[in-house]
Amino acid sequence: MPNTVQLFATCLIDTLQPHIGEAVVRVLERAGMQITFPEAQTCCGQPA
């Protein structure tokens, strides 16, 4: 069974640099990780 990680994709990654988030997913998958995204994740305020 693969290890599971939760990925918190910030608003900046999600809207301005989505290729970075996609690269993170690829690296984690190649490392054998199962990736989940927290359903309750919201904006962290980073853009402010």
C-alpha angles and dihedrals in degrees: 000000000000124000114260124223130182114226118211105200109197122220090251092057093041096051108021107028108020091155088069092056091047090051091051090053091050092050093048092047091050088052089057097255125147108220126212129179117220108244092213095053113132137171112303093206094248095135090058 
